[in-house]
Amino acid sequence: MKYNYQDGILSISLEEELDVNSCKTLRTVIDGYIMKYQPDEFFLNLEHVKFMDSSGIGLILGRYNLLKLMNCNMTILNPTNSIKRVIELSNISNKIAMRSE
């Protein structure tokens, strides 16, 4: 995982599989960055994520709900086709913007 904060924008790039084991740690670390920086915009880059199960969906939704309480916009960046399909099937694409760069 890599992160960058600048001018109210927090960007996090994930590089691991989003499964039950990785999501436990990621949840704590990502929430720590969100609480530390209190961003206006949050970007979650999934370009290098090759696998995501329901734990990954829970991770994304949990961060979305936290950010929503802070009036912060969230965008998912560069999901692979398989990850994009999982997101679309879970209907979170109706709440969270997705785009490729």
DRENFI-50243 format. One record per atom (N, C-alpha, C, CB): residue number from 1; residue in three letters; atom name; x, z, y. Coordinates in steps of 0.05 Angstrom, whole numbers, plus 32768, in hexadecimal, padded with zeros to 4 digits. Glycine has a CB too. Layout:
! DRENFI-50243
i, aa, at, u, w, v
NUM, Ala, CA, X, Z, Y
...
***
This chain:
! DRENFI-50243
i, aa, at, u, w, v
1, Met, N, 8011, 8000, 7FE8
1, Met, CA, 8000, 8000, 8000
1, Met, C, 8012, 8000, 8019
1, Met, CB, 7FED, 8018, 8000
2, Lys, N, 8009, 7FF0, 802C
2, Lys, CA, 8017, 7FEF, 8046
2, Lys, C, 8002, 7FF3, 805C
2, Lys, CB, 8027, 7FD4, 804A
3, Tyr, N, 800B, 8000, 8072
3, Tyr, CA, 7FF8, 8004, 8088
3, Tyr, C, 8005, 7FFD, 80A2
3, Tyr, CB, 7FEC, 8020, 8088
4, Asn, N, 7FF5, 7FF7, 80B6
4, Asn, CA, 7FFF, 7FF2, 80D1
4, Asn, C, 7FE9, 7FFC, 80E4
4, Asn, CB, 8005, 7FD4, 80D5
5, Tyr, N, 7FF1, 800A, 80F9
5, Tyr, CA, 7FDF, 8012, 810E
5, Tyr, C, 7FEA, 8009, 8129
5, Tyr, CB, 7FDA, 8031, 810E
6, Gln, N, 7FD9, 7FFB, 8138
6, Gln, CA, 7FE1, 7FF2, 8153
6, Gln, C, 7FC8, 7FED, 8164
6, Gln, CB, 7FF3, 7FD9, 8151
7, Asp, N, 7FC8, 7FF8, 817C
7, Asp, CA, 7FB3, 7FF2, 818F
7, Asp, C, 7F97, 7FF7, 8184
7, Asp, CB, 7FB5, 7FD6, 8199
8, Gly, N, 7F93, 800C, 8176
8, Gly, CA, 7F78, 8013, 816C
8, Gly, C, 7F70, 8005, 8152
8, Gly, CB, 7F64, 800D, 8180
9, Ile, N, 7F83, 7FF5, 8146
9, Ile, CA, 7F7D, 7FE6, 812E
9, Ile, C, 7F8E, 7FF1, 8117
9, Ile, CB, 7F82, 7FC8, 8132
10, Leu, N, 7F81, 7FFA, 8102
10, Leu, CA, 7F8E, 8003, 80EA
10, Leu, C, 7F8B, 7FEE, 80D4
10, Leu, CB, 7F83, 801F, 80E0
11, Ser, N, 7FA1, 7FE5, 80CA
11, Ser, CA, 7FA1, 7FD1, 80B4
11, Ser, C, 7FAE, 7FDD, 809C
11, Ser, CB, 7FAF, 7FB6, 80BD
12, Ile, N, 7FA1, 7FDA, 8085
12, Ile, CA, 7FAC, 7FE3, 806C
12, Ile, C, 7FAC, 7FCC, 8058
12, Ile, CB, 7F9D, 7FFC, 8061
13, Ser, N, 7FC3, 7FC7, 804C
13, Ser, CA, 7FC5, 7FB2, 8038
13, Ser, C, 7FC9, 7FC0, 801D
13, Ser, CB, 7FDC, 7F9F, 803E
14, Leu, N, 7FB8, 7FBA, 800A
14, Leu, CA, 7FBA, 7FC5, 7FEF
14, Leu, C, 7FC7, 7FB1, 7FDD
14, Leu, CB, 7F9E, 7FCD, 7FE4
15, Glu, N, 7FD7, 7FBB, 7FCA
15, Glu, CA, 7FE6, 7FAA, 7FB8
15, Glu, C, 7FE2, 7FB1, 7F9B
15, Glu, CB, 8003, 7FAA, 7FC0
16, Glu, N, 7FD2, 7FC5, 7F96
16, Glu, CA, 7FCE, 7FCE, 7F7B
16, Glu, C, 7FB1, 7FC8, 7F71
16, Glu, CB, 7FD3, 7FED, 7F79
17, Glu, N, 7FAD, 7FCC, 7F57
17, Glu, CA, 7F92, 7FC8, 7F4D
17, Glu, C, 7F81, 7FDF, 7F57
17, Glu, CB, 7F92, 7FC8, 7F2E
18, Leu, N, 7F67, 7FD9, 7F5D
18, Leu, CA, 7F55, 7FEE, 7F66
18, Leu, C, 7F44, 7FF7, 7F4F
18, Leu, CB, 7F43, 7FE3, 7F7E
19, Asp, N, 7F4F, 800A, 7F40
19, Asp, CA, 7F41, 8016, 7F2A
19, Asp, C, 7F3F, 8034, 7F2D
19, Asp, CB, 7F4F, 800E, 7F0F
20, Val, N, 7F34, 8041, 7F1A
20, Val, CA, 7F2E, 805E, 7F1C
20, Val, C, 7F48, 806E, 7F22
20, Val, CB, 7F21, 8068, 7F03
21, Asn, N, 7F5E, 8066, 7F16
21, Asn, CA, 7F77, 8075, 7F1A
21, Asn, C, 7F82, 8071, 7F36
21, Asn, CB, 7F8C, 806C, 7F05
22, Ser, N, 7F84, 8059, 7F3F
22, Ser, CA, 7F90, 8054, 7F59
22, Ser, C, 7F7E, 805D, 7F70
22, Ser, CB, 7F97, 8036, 7F5C
23, Cys, N, 7F64, 805B, 7F6D
23, Cys, CA, 7F52, 8061, 7F83
23, Cys, C, 7F52, 807E, 7F8B
23, Cys, CB, 7F36, 8059, 7F7B
24, Lys, N, 7F58, 8090, 7F78
24, Lys, CA, 7F59, 80AD, 7F7E
24, Lys, C, 7F6E, 80B2, 7F94
24, Lys, CB, 7F5F, 80BD, 7F65
25, Thr, N, 7F86, 80A7, 7F90
25, Thr, CA, 7F9C, 80AA, 7FA3
25, Thr, C, 7F97, 809B, 7FBC
25, Thr, CB, 7FB6, 80A2, 7F96
26, Leu, N, 7F8F, 8082, 7FBA
26, Leu, CA, 7F8A, 8071, 7FD1
26, Leu, C, 7F75, 807D, 7FE4
26, Leu, CB, 7F81, 8055, 7FC9
27, Arg, N, 7F61, 8088, 7FD9
27, Arg, CA, 7F4B, 8094, 7FE9
27, Arg, C, 7F57, 80AA, 7FFC
27, Arg, CB, 7F35, 80A1, 7FD7
28, Thr, N, 7F67, 80BB, 7FF1
28, Thr, CA, 7F73, 80D0, 8001
28, Thr, C, 7F86, 80C6, 8016
28, Thr, CB, 7F82, 80E4, 7FEE
29, Val, N, 7F97, 80B3, 800E
29, Val, CA, 7FAB, 80A8, 8021
29, Val, C, 7F9D, 8098, 8037
29, Val, CB, 7FBF, 8096, 8012
30, Ile, N, 7F8B, 8087, 8030
30, Ile, CA, 7F7D, 8076, 8045
30, Ile, C, 7F6D, 8088, 8058
30, Ile, CB, 7F6A, 8062, 8037
31, Asp, N, 7F5F, 809C, 804D
31, Asp, CA, 7F50, 80AE, 805E
31, Asp, C, 7F63, 80BE, 8071
31, Asp, CB, 7F40, 80C3, 804D
32, Gly, N, 7F7A, 80C4, 8068
32, Gly, CA, 7F8E, 80D1, 8079
32, Gly, C, 7F96, 80C0, 8091
32, Gly, CB, 7FA7, 80D8, 8069
33, Tyr, N, 7F9B, 80A7, 808C
33, Tyr, CA, 7FA1, 8094, 80A2
33, Tyr, C, 7F89, 8091, 80B5
33, Tyr, CB, 7FAA, 8079, 8097
34, Ile, N, 7F71, 808F, 80AA
34, Ile, CA, 7F5A, 808C, 80BB
34, Ile, C, 7F56, 80A4, 80CD
34, Ile, CB, 7F40, 8087, 80A9
35, Met, N, 7F59, 80BC, 80C1
35, Met, CA, 7F55, 80D4, 80D1
35, Met, C, 7F6C, 80D8, 80E5
35, Met, CB, 7F54, 80EC, 80BF
36, Lys, N, 7F84, 80D0, 80DE
36, Lys, CA, 7F9B, 80D3, 80F0
36, Lys, C, 7F98, 80C0, 8109
36, Lys, CB, 7FB5, 80CC, 80E2
37, Tyr, N, 7F91, 80A7, 8104
37, Tyr, CA, 7F90, 8093, 8119
37, Tyr, C, 7F75, 808F, 8127
37, Tyr, CB, 7F9A, 8079, 810F
38, Gln, N, 7F5F, 8096, 8119
38, Gln, CA, 7F44, 8093, 8125
38, Gln, C, 7F41, 8076, 8131
38, Gln, CB, 7F3F, 80A8, 813B
39, Pro, N, 7F44, 8062, 8120
39, Pro, CA, 7F45, 8046, 812A
39, Pro, C, 7F2A, 803C, 8135
39, Pro, CB, 7F4F, 8034, 8115
40, Asp, N, 7F2C, 8027, 8145
40, Asp, CA, 7F14, 8019, 814F
40, Asp, C, 7F0E, 8002, 813C
40, Asp, CB, 7F19, 800E, 816B
41, Glu, N, 7F22, 7FF7, 812F
41, Glu, CA, 7F20, 7FE2, 811B
41, Glu, C, 7F30, 7FE9, 8103
41, Glu, CB, 7F29, 7FC6, 8127
42, Phe, N, 7F25, 7FE2, 80EB
42, Phe, CA, 7F33, 7FE8, 80D2
42, Phe, C, 7F33, 7FCE, 80C1
42, Phe, CB, 7F26, 8000, 80C3
43, Phe, N, 7F4A, 7FC6, 80B9
43, Phe, CA, 7F4C, 7FAE, 80A7
43, Phe, C, 7F58, 7FB7, 808D
43, Phe, CB, 7F5E, 7F99, 80B5
44, Leu, N, 7F4B, 7FAF, 8077
44, Leu, CA, 7F54, 7FB5, 805C
44, Leu, C, 7F5B, 7F9A, 804F
44, Leu, CB, 7F3E, 7FC4, 804B
45, Asn, N, 7F75, 7F95, 804C
45, Asn, CA, 7F7F, 7F7C, 8041
45, Asn, C, 7F81, 7F7E, 8023
45, Asn, CB, 7F9A, 7F75, 804D
46, Leu, N, 7F72, 7F6D, 8015
46, Leu, CA, 7F71, 7F6E, 7FF8
46, Leu, C, 7F7F, 7F55, 7FEB
46, Leu, CB, 7F54, 7F6F, 7FEE
47, Glu, N, 7F8F, 7F48, 7FFB
47, Glu, CA, 7F9C, 7F2F, 7FF2
47, Glu, C, 7FAB, 7F32, 7FD8
47, Glu, CB, 7FAF, 7F26, 8008
48, His, N, 7FB8, 7F49, 7FD3
48, His, CA, 7FC9, 7F4D, 7FBB
48, His, C, 7FBB, 7F5D, 7FA6
48, His, CB, 7FE2, 7F5A, 7FC3
49, Val, N, 7FA1, 7F63, 7FA9
49, Val, CA, 7F92, 7F71, 7F95
49, Val, C, 7F88, 7F5E, 7F80
49, Val, CB, 7F7A, 7F82, 7FA2
50, Lys, N, 7F90, 7F62, 7F67
50, Lys, CA, 7F89, 7F4F, 7F52
50, Lys, C, 7F71, 7F59, 7F41
50, Lys, CB, 7FA1, 7F4B, 7F3F
51, Phe, N, 7F6B, 7F73, 7F42
51, Phe, CA, 7F55, 7F7E, 7F32
51, Phe, C, 7F48, 7F94, 7F42
51, Phe, CB, 7F60, 7F89, 7F17
52, Met, N, 7F2D, 7F95, 7F40
52, Met, CA, 7F1E, 7FAA, 7F4D
52, Met, C, 7F05, 7FB0, 7F3B
52, Met, CB, 7F15, 7FA3, 7F6A
53, Asp, N, 7F01, 7FC9, 7F35
53, Asp, CA, 7EE9, 7FD1, 7F27
53, Asp, C, 7ED6, 7FE1, 7F3A
53, Asp, CB, 7EEF, 7FE1, 7F0D
54, Ser, N, 7EC3, 7FEE, 7F2E
54, Ser, CA, 7EB0, 7FFD, 7F3F
54, Ser, C, 7EBD, 8013, 7F50
54, Ser, CB, 7E9A, 8009, 7F2E
55, Ser, N, 7ED4, 801D, 7F47
55, Ser, CA, 7EE2, 8031, 7F56
55, Ser, C, 7EEC, 8025, 7F71
55, Ser, CB, 7EFA, 803D, 7F46
56, Gly, N, 7EF4, 800C, 7F70
56, Gly, CA, 7EFD, 7FFE, 7F88
56, Gly, C, 7EE6, 7FFA, 7F9B
56, Gly, CB, 7F09, 7FE3, 7F80
57, Ile, N, 7ECE, 7FF3, 7F90
57, Ile, CA, 7EB6, 7FF1, 7FA1
57, Ile, C, 7EB1, 800C, 7FAE
57, Ile, CB, 7E9E, 7FE7, 7F90
58, Gly, N, 7EB2, 8021, 7F9F
58, Gly, CA, 7EAE, 803C, 7FAA
58, Gly, C, 7EC2, 8043, 7FC0
58, Gly, CB, 7EAF, 8051, 7F94
59, Leu, N, 7EDB, 803B, 7FBB
59, Leu, CA, 7EF0, 8040, 7FCF
59, Leu, C, 7EE9, 8031, 7FE9
59, Leu, CB, 7F0C, 8036, 7FC5
60, Ile, N, 7EE2, 8018, 7FE7
60, Ile, CA, 7EDB, 8009, 7FFF
60, Ile, C, 7EC3, 8014, 800D
60, Ile, CB, 7ED6, 7FEB, 7FF8
61, Leu, N, 7EAE, 801A, 7FFE
61, Leu, CA, 7E95, 8025, 800B
61, Leu, C, 7E9A, 8040, 8018
61, Leu, CB, 7E7F, 8027, 7FF6
62, Gly, N, 7EA9, 8051, 800B
62, Gly, CA, 7EAF, 806B, 8016
62, Gly, C, 7EBE, 8069, 8030
62, Gly, CB, 7EC0, 807B, 8002
63, Arg, N, 7ED2, 8057, 8032
63, Arg, CA, 7EE0, 8053, 804B
63, Arg, C, 7ECE, 8047, 8060
63, Arg, CB, 7EF9, 8041, 8047
64, Tyr, N, 7EBC, 8035, 8058
64, Tyr, CA, 7EA9, 8029, 806B
64, Tyr, C, 7E97, 803F, 8077
64, Tyr, CB, 7E97, 8014, 805C
65, Asn, N, 7E8D, 8050, 8066
65, Asn, CA, 7E7B, 8066, 8070
65, Asn, C, 7E8A, 8079, 8083
65, Asn, CB, 7E70, 8075, 8058
66, Leu, N, 7EA3, 8080, 807C
66, Leu, CA, 7EB3, 8091, 808E
66, Leu, C, 7EB7, 8083, 80A9
66, Leu, CB, 7ECE, 8098, 8080
67, Leu, N, 7EBF, 806A, 80A8
67, Leu, CA, 7EC4, 805B, 80C1
67, Leu, C, 7EAB, 8057, 80D1
67, Leu, CB, 7ED1, 8040, 80BA
68, Lys, N, 7E95, 8053, 80C4
68, Lys, CA, 7E7B, 8050, 80D2
68, Lys, C, 7E75, 8069, 80E3
68, Lys, CB, 7E65, 804A, 80BE
69, Leu, N, 7E7B, 8081, 80D8
69, Leu, CA, 7E76, 809A, 80E6
69, Leu, C, 7E88, 809B, 80FF
69, Leu, CB, 7E7C, 80B2, 80D4
70, Met, N, 7E9E, 808D, 80FF
70, Met, CA, 7EB1, 808D, 8115
70, Met, C, 7EAC, 8075, 8128
70, Met, CB, 7ECE, 808D, 810B
71, Asn, N, 7E97, 8066, 8123
71, Asn, CA, 7E91, 804D, 8133
71, Asn, C, 7EA8, 8039, 8132
71, Asn, CB, 7E8C, 8055, 8150
72, Cys, N, 7EB4, 8037, 811A
72, Cys, CA, 7ECA, 8025, 8116
72, Cys, C, 7EC1, 800D, 8104
72, Cys, CB, 7EE2, 8034, 8108
73, Asn, N, 7EC9, 7FF5, 810C
73, Asn, CA, 7EC2, 7FDD, 80FC
73, Asn, C, 7ED6, 7FDA, 80E6
73, Asn, CB, 7EC2, 7FC4, 810E
74, Met, N, 7ECC, 7FD1, 80CF
74, Met, CA, 7EDC, 7FCC, 80B7
74, Met, C, 7EDA, 7FAF, 80AF
74, Met, CB, 7ED5, 7FDF, 80A0
75, Thr, N, 7EF1, 7FA3, 80A8
75, Thr, CA, 7EF2, 7F88, 809E
75, Thr, C, 7F04, 7F87, 8085
75, Thr, CB, 7EFC, 7F75, 80B4
76, Ile, N, 7EFB, 7F79, 8070
76, Ile, CA, 7F0B, 7F74, 8059
76, Ile, C, 7F19, 7F59, 805D
76, Ile, CB, 7EFA, 7F75, 803E
77, Leu, N, 7F33, 7F59, 805A
77, Leu, CA, 7F42, 7F41, 805E
77, Leu, C, 7F4D, 7F35, 8044
77, Leu, CB, 7F5A, 7F46, 8071
78, Asn, N, 7F4D, 7F1B, 8042
78, Asn, CA, 7F5A, 7F0B, 802D
78, Asn, C, 7F54, 7F14, 8010
78, Asn, CB, 7F77, 7F0D, 8032
79, Pro, N, 7F3B, 7F19, 8009
79, Pro, CA, 7F36, 7F1F, 7FED
79, Pro, C, 7F3B, 7F06, 7FDC
79, Pro, CB, 7F19, 7F29, 7FE9
80, Thr, N, 7F46, 7F0A, 7FC5
80, Thr, CA, 7F49, 7EF4, 7FB2
80, Thr, C, 7F2C, 7EEB, 7FA9
80, Thr, CB, 7F5A, 7EFC, 7F99
81, Asn, N, 7F2A, 7ED5, 7F9C
81, Asn, CA, 7F10, 7ECB, 7F94
81, Asn, C, 7F02, 7EDF, 7F81
81, Asn, CB, 7F12, 7EB0, 7F86
82, Ser, N, 7F11, 7EEB, 7F6F
82, Ser, CA, 7F05, 7EFD, 7F5C
82, Ser, C, 7EFC, 7F17, 7F6A
82, Ser, CB, 7F18, 7F04, 7F45
83, Ile, N, 7F0C, 7F21, 7F7C
83, Ile, CA, 7F05, 7F39, 7F8B
83, Ile, C, 7EEE, 7F34, 7F9E
83, Ile, CB, 7F1E, 7F44, 7F9C
84, Lys, N, 7EEE, 7F1D, 7FAA
84, Lys, CA, 7ED7, 7F15, 7FBC
84, Lys, C, 7EBD, 7F14, 7FAC
84, Lys, CB, 7EDD, 7EF9, 7FC9
85, Arg, N, 7EBF, 7F0A, 7F94
85, Arg, CA, 7EA7, 7F09, 7F82
85, Arg, C, 7E9C, 7F25, 7F7C
85, Arg, CB, 7EAD, 7EF9, 7F68
86, Val, N, 7EAE, 7F37, 7F75
86, Val, CA, 7EA6, 7F53, 7F6F
86, Val, C, 7E99, 7F5F, 7F88
86, Val, CB, 7EBF, 7F64, 7F67
87, Ile, N, 7EA4, 7F5B, 7F9F
87, Ile, CA, 7E99, 7F65, 7FB8
87, Ile, C, 7E7E, 7F5A, 7FBE
87, Ile, CB, 7EAC, 7F60, 7FD0
88, Glu, N, 7E7B, 7F40, 7FBA
88, Glu, CA, 7E61, 7F33, 7FBE
88, Glu, C, 7E4C, 7F3C, 7FAB
88, Glu, CB, 7E64, 7F14, 7FBC
89, Leu, N, 7E53, 7F40, 7F92
89, Leu, CA, 7E40, 7F4A, 7F7E
89, Leu, C, 7E37, 7F66, 7F83
89, Leu, CB, 7E4C, 7F48, 7F62
90, Ser, N, 7E48, 7F76, 7F90
90, Ser, CA, 7E41, 7F92, 7F95
90, Ser, C, 7E31, 7F95, 7FAF
90, Ser, CB, 7E5B, 7FA2, 7F98
91, Asn, N, 7E2D, 7F7F, 7FBD
91, Asn, CA, 7E1D, 7F7E, 7FD6
91, Asn, C, 7E2A, 7F8D, 7FED
91, Asn, CB, 7E02, 7F8A, 7FD1
92, Ile, N, 7E43, 7F95, 7FEB
92, Ile, CA, 7E4F, 7FA1, 8003
92, Ile, C, 7E58, 7F8D, 8017
92, Ile, CB, 7E68, 7FB2, 7FFA
93, Ser, N, 7E58, 7F74, 800F
93, Ser, CA, 7E5E, 7F5E, 8023
93, Ser, C, 7E48, 7F5C, 8038
93, Ser, CB, 7E62, 7F43, 8015
94, Asn, N, 7E31, 7F68, 8032
94, Asn, CA, 7E1B, 7F69, 8046
94, Asn, C, 7E22, 7F7D, 805C
94, Asn, CB, 7E00, 7F6F, 8039
95, Lys, N, 7E33, 7F90, 8057
95, Lys, CA, 7E39, 7FA6, 806A
95, Lys, C, 7E54, 7FA1, 8077
95, Lys, CB, 7E38, 7FC1, 805C
96, Ile, N, 7E67, 7F98, 8068
96, Ile, CA, 7E83, 7F97, 8070
96, Ile, C, 7E8B, 7F79, 8073
96, Ile, CB, 7E95, 7FA5, 805C
97, Ala, N, 7E96, 7F73, 808B
97, Ala, CA, 7EA0, 7F58, 8090
97, Ala, C, 7EB7, 7F51, 807D
97, Ala, CB, 7EA8, 7F54, 80AD
98, Met, N, 7EB8, 7F38, 8075
98, Met, CA, 7ECE, 7F2E, 8064
98, Met, C, 7ED8, 7F15, 8070
98, Met, CB, 7EC6, 7F2B, 8047
99, Arg, N, 7EF3, 7F11, 8071
99, Arg, CA, 7EFE, 7EF8, 807A
99, Arg, C, 7F1A, 7EF3, 806F
99, Arg, CB, 7EFF, 7EF8, 8099
100, Ser, N, 7F21, 7EDA, 806F
100, Ser, CA, 7F3C, 7ED3, 8066
100, Ser, C, 7F4C, 7EC9, 807E
100, Ser, CB, 7F3A, 7EBC, 8050
101, Glu, N, 7F65, 7ED0, 807E
101, Glu, CA, 7F77, 7EC7, 8093
101, Glu, C, 7F8B, 7EB4, 808A
101, Glu, CB, 7F85, 7EDF, 80A0
***
